[in-house]
Structure formats: C-alpha cells, structure tokens
Amino acid sequence: MTMLRWILLLAITGGLLFAPNLLEPMLRPLAPAGGPVLYNRATLSSLTGAHLMLVVMAMVPSTIIGLTLAVLVSRPAGAEFLPLSRTIANIGQTFPPVAVLALSVPLLGFGSLPTILALFLYGLLPIFENTLAGLRGVPGAVALSARAVGMTPGQVLAQVELPIAMPLILEGIRISTVIALSTATIGSTVAARSLGEVIIAGLTSNNLAFIVQGGVLTGCIAVLIYDLFGLLIAFAKHRAGIETGDQL
Amino acid sequence: MAIATRITRIDRLTAVLAVPLLAALLLSVLSYRPNRIAPPEPRSLADVFDGGTVSAIIASAVLLTIVLLVQHRPAVRAAIVGLAVIIHVVLLGWGAQILMEGSAPAARVSPGTGFWLGFGALVLLLLDAIARLQPSIRARAALLVGTVAALAFVLRSGLLADLSLAAEYRGRSDAFHRATLDHLTLAFGSFLAALIIGLPAGVLIQRRRRLRDPVLNLLTLIQTIPSMALFGVLIVPLAWVAANIPGAASAGIRGIGMAPALIALFLYSLLPIVANTVAGIDAVPHNATEAATGMGMTGAEQLRMVELPLAMPVILAGGRIVLVQNIGLATVGALIGSGGFGTFIFQGIGQTATDLILLGVLPTVALAFLASAIMDLMIAMFRGQSQ
C-alpha cells in the first residue's frame, strides 16, 4: 500500500518536474482555448527549488530556537517562564498563518523575507510544544539514574533526555514543515517565489490547467515530505527503544 | 531572615519584560500620516501629550514595574496589570484624538511601535498572572464574558474612533458585515457538515478495526495538502458540475466562490473529528461499557448514554482544533472568491495598506481566539461532569 503510494507520488512529481510535455495532452482540455497549457513564466523545477528553499530557511532557525526554548523552560532555572510560555504557545496557535504572513509585509516589505519570517514564527510553536511534551515524557527515574552513574546535566540532556524525546520532537518538526509548505504557497501573494505563483497565475488568467499543475505538484511534494518524516520518526522510535506497530 | 529572602526574590518574568515595557516609553507611541498612503511619521509621548501628562505616564510605568518586580501574589498582579491595560488603551484613544484635532480630515493616526511593544508586554504579564491564578471554570467563563463585553464597550464608545483602523472600517462597513457573514458561513458551515459526517464515520471505524487505518491515513493525506492547492484543484470538478449538471449553476455552484472553499474546509475538518471520536471512544473505561451491557443496554443505547458522553471531552478537543483551523483557513478562500475577512487581508497586501490588512486580521484572530476559549470551557465542563 505504502510502496504503491510512493511510486504514484514520485511518478506524478517527476512527470510534472522533468517531463511536463508528456502530461500536456491530459491538461489540454483544462486550458482555455488557444491559451498556454504548461506554465511558461518559469520552470516548475526552479519554482519547486525556491519553494523548498523558503521552507528550509525558516525551519532551520525555527527548530534551533524552538528546541532551545523548550529545553530552557524545562530546566529548574527556567521554570518561572513555564506557565506563560505554555499560554503563549496555546494562544499563538489561534493565529492563522495567513495573518502572520500578512503582518510581516508592513515590517519587511514584499518578497521572500516576510514569507520566511512568517514560516519561522509559525513553525516555532509546534516544535516548542512537542519538545516540551517529549522532555516531560522522560521518566524521572531514568534521568535520575543517569545522574547517579555520574553524568553531568548536559550529558543527561544530550544522551538520555533528547533521544527519548526525539520521536515527539520530529513529530513537531513535521507539523511545522507541513504548515510551512502550505504557507509558502500563499507567500506568492506577497511576491515570494514559490509554487503558489502557478496557482495564482491560473486563478487570475482563469486557466484551470495552471491551477492543476501547481496544485497537484504542491500536494504531492507535501505528502512526500510528510512520509519522509514518518520514516525518520520510525527510526527515532526504534533508537529510543519504543516499539510500535505503526508503519509510518 | 524569611522576610529578607522574600524581598530580595524578584520576579524574573517582570525583570525580562521590563525592558520592552520601559523602552516603549522612548519609542514612537503613535504614527501619523498626512493622508492614507503617505509614509508614517513617528510621534513620541512628548509630541502627543503635554509635559505634566508625560511625567505622569512615565512615573506610573516605572512604579508599575517596581511593584511587579516584588509583588508575587497572582490575584494582585492580575488586578494591577488589568488596570494598566485599560489605561494603555484609553491613552491610545486620547492620543489619537489630540493628534487628529489640529489635522486635516484625510490625516491618519495609527498605533506606533511603542504602543504595540508596551501592549504586548502588558498582555503577557496579564496572561501570566491569570495562568498562575489557575481560575475555576466559572471564573474563566466570567473572565471571558467580561473581556468580550469590555471590548464591545470600547469599540461602541467611540474611544478609538480617531484611529486609522476605525476610518478604514467606516469606509467599508457594508463590505465588512458581508465579509463577517461569509467568514462565519465558511468556518461554521464546514464544521457542522464535518460533524454530521465525521461523528458517525468515527463511530463506525472505531467498531470496524479493518477500516480504521485506511480511513485515517486518507484523512491525514488530505490534511497534508496545502490549502491553496486544495482550494484551487477543487475548482475543476465544481466548474464541471456547474457546466454539466442542470440546475447546479442556478443553485449558486460555480467553479470559484463559496462552494470549493466550503468543500475544502469540510475535507480539512474531517481528520480531527473522526480521529478524536475514535480516540475518545477507545479511551472509555472497559468496566463502564461492561456495566452498561450488564444492565441490559442495547449497542445503540450504550453508545448514546455511556460511550459518547464519556468520549465528549476528546471529541470536543477535535472540534476546537477544527474551528480554529477553519477560521484561519477561511481567509485563503478570498483568493478563490469566497469572501470573508481574507478579502481585506489580500486587498491590504496588494495596496500595502497595513490598516486594511489589520481590518481583516484582527477580527479573524479575535474570532479564532473566542472559539477556542469557548471550546476550552466546554471541554472543562464535560471533564468536570464525567468525573
């Protein structure tokens, strides 16, 4: 089942990226009479690259900062900030990604920068929350016995707590990345280069063929990346010694 | 000795937030533009108010910081900071009025960096005090009603009428009401449809284990698809329906507009409802269902009187996720002509008009926040009942 899904997704993605001419006959009925069938203002592969670049540029700092903040408030010294940080995380989730994106424009102008800022800010919350949940799920006895065998607090964190929390941390990064892939599409309304450009072009010129190319490609890439994280999480669970029946 | 340690223990959160709180006094508290599209000019406290008022504001801000550094009781902190938030908003309205008095009607005044910084710090302090109070359900409900009433009062009173955002609203009040209606239809219509389909579907796949993984996998797959892609791709079948099925077009179904947005939001809503229904019923204690069977309840009675009530907090948690998600995602619908607050957001982006963006963003955020607070209360009430 899973293999079939991957083969299908990879075939569609690969077809749209590298051999769009093969798909032209299928898309032709959707294009307006005499209008272009394949998006021609940029190659889909260059837009995919730009799209993924936006996501990576935002997710790397999101992960570093979200993880660090969660580690800090879970230490005794940061305990005073714990109630507030949970409230912020809770309220922050009610902020729609589009709102964060739109409010970044007055601050940073048009282009990639406001999009990266919005993806970064929105990505912090799931990573922070999941890291916190993962660290709190570490049994007290385990951390205590690690201290008892002479590990420093830093070693306990790096060698015991983080590996045990890793599946949940990765789950958080997965949620953030999926949201980021979606918001990066909308980023094209503030002039960031992404696959959303193709969908917007289709909407403004009433060309369904453009909408389908952009929409299907973004959808396939998002699902592929989601599945990729599924593999990583399964690996992290295996390493942390958590046995599950989950396939993904 | 005990007294000495109490006095020296300063509140760390206040120590951190004192920086933005006091810096706010030195920055531009309001920004002034001769007309709607002119670049903003910063106005500091001293530009807006007379000397006496400025000294009073600075003195109260410093006093507030000192009190909060040493005062640890959450109830007292909440009361003081609550008062400070009210004064902050009143000063915003008053300052805007002063700036607008000597200006042309086309001039615009909006909150500046200083206002937002101070407001943010105060709200964080207030949220922290409330979180530490751990209020009861009744107190939370009262707090929510109080906040909504205070907000409604401020908006109705005309206190903030001189702000640019209010001017932006006055020019579009009809469009704003239409957008509100569209937004509510999108968010709640799809939520209701998802409940009607999702609840029975959840119960069904909870009973039939073989169906469970395929259905949940499919719904997860749908959730993963970026919103603009799903909204866009749904235009294709709907355009076909409108063109080929008699009566569909006259029923309002077109390729673009409300229909694809409603369907997309409905599809996104299914996963949290179905998955949480399954998880909620799964978590019902075994002895509760056994007792029900022992009493001679049929399967349907058991579901209606035992399993669903006990699963309700978890199902409602799914509903909370759906409502917040739908209210946010409904903004994207504006790109395919479904209306809603997103219309103002994307128009505002197009014109680089921050106030217009805010006119779309603020009600969206307020609505999402309200929905999540109400759902949280309902979850807490059901939890209290089932214990």
Contacts between the chains, C-beta under 8 A, distances in Angstrom:
chain1	res1	chain2	res2	distance
A	30	B	236	6.7
A	80	B	11	7.7
A	80	B	12	4.8
A	80	B	13	6.1
A	81	B	12	7.4
A	81	B	13	6.3
A	83	B	128	6.3
A	83	B	131	4.1
A	83	B	132	5.7
A	84	B	13	6.3
A	84	B	124	6.4
A	84	B	127	6.5
A	84	B	128	4.2
A	84	B	131	6.4
A	86	B	131	7.4
A	87	B	127	4.8
A	87	B	128	7.1
A	87	B	130	8.0
A	87	B	131	4.9
A	88	B	124	7.3
A	88	B	127	7.4
A	91	B	127	7.4
A	91	B	369	6.9
A	93	B	324	6.7
A	93	B	372	7.9
A	94	B	324	5.2
A	94	B	328	7.8
A	94	B	365	6.7
A	94	B	368	4.2
A	94	B	369	4.9
A	94	B	372	5.1
A	95	B	328	7.6
A	95	B	365	5.9
A	95	B	368	7.5
A	96	B	327	7.1
A	96	B	328	2.7
A	96	B	329	7.0
A	96	B	331	5.9
A	96	B	364	5.9
A	96	B	365	7.3
A	96	B	368	6.6
A	97	B	328	6.8
A	98	B	328	6.8
A	98	B	331	4.5
A	98	B	332	6.2
A	98	B	342	6.8
A	98	B	345	6.3
A	99	B	328	7.3
A	99	B	331	7.3
A	99	B	345	7.3
A	99	B	361	4.4
A	99	B	364	6.0
A	99	B	365	5.9
A	102	B	345	4.8
A	102	B	348	6.9
A	102	B	349	5.8
A	102	B	357	4.7
A	102	B	360	7.3
A	102	B	361	5.9
A	103	B	357	6.7
A	103	B	358	7.9
A	103	B	361	6.3
A	105	B	349	5.8
A	105	B	352	7.0
A	105	B	357	7.2
A	106	B	352	7.3
A	106	B	354	4.2
A	106	B	357	7.1
A	110	B	352	7.9
A	178	B	223	7.9
A	178	B	224	5.6
A	181	B	226	5.8
A	182	B	226	3.6
A	182	B	227	5.4
A	182	B	228	7.3
A	185	B	226	4.7
A	185	B	227	7.5
A	185	B	228	4.4
A	185	B	229	6.5
A	186	B	227	7.4
A	186	B	228	5.7
A	186	B	332	6.5
A	186	B	335	7.9
A	189	B	335	7.2
A	189	B	346	6.1
A	189	B	349	6.0
A	190	B	349	5.8
A	196	B	228	5.6
A	199	B	228	5.4
A	199	B	229	6.7
A	199	B	232	4.7
A	200	B	335	7.4
A	202	B	232	6.8
A	203	B	232	6.8
A	203	B	256	7.7
A	203	B	335	6.4
A	203	B	336	6.6
A	208	B	235	6.6
A	208	B	236	5.4
A	208	B	239	6.8
A	208	B	255	7.7
A	211	B	232	4.3
A	211	B	233	6.6
A	211	B	235	6.2
A	211	B	236	7.1
A	212	B	232	7.9
A	212	B	233	6.1
A	212	B	236	6.2
A	214	B	229	6.9
A	214	B	232	7.0
A	215	B	228	7.5
A	215	B	229	3.8
A	215	B	230	7.2
A	215	B	232	4.5
A	215	B	233	4.0
A	216	B	229	7.4
A	216	B	233	6.7
A	218	B	225	7.7
A	218	B	226	4.9
A	218	B	228	7.5
A	218	B	229	4.3
A	219	B	224	7.8
A	219	B	225	4.3
A	219	B	226	6.7
A	219	B	229	4.8
A	219	B	230	7.2
A	219	B	233	7.4
A	222	B	224	5.0
A	222	B	225	6.1
A	222	B	226	5.7
A	222	B	229	7.8
A	223	B	221	5.9
A	223	B	224	5.1
A	223	B	225	7.2
A	226	B	220	7.9
A	226	B	224	4.7
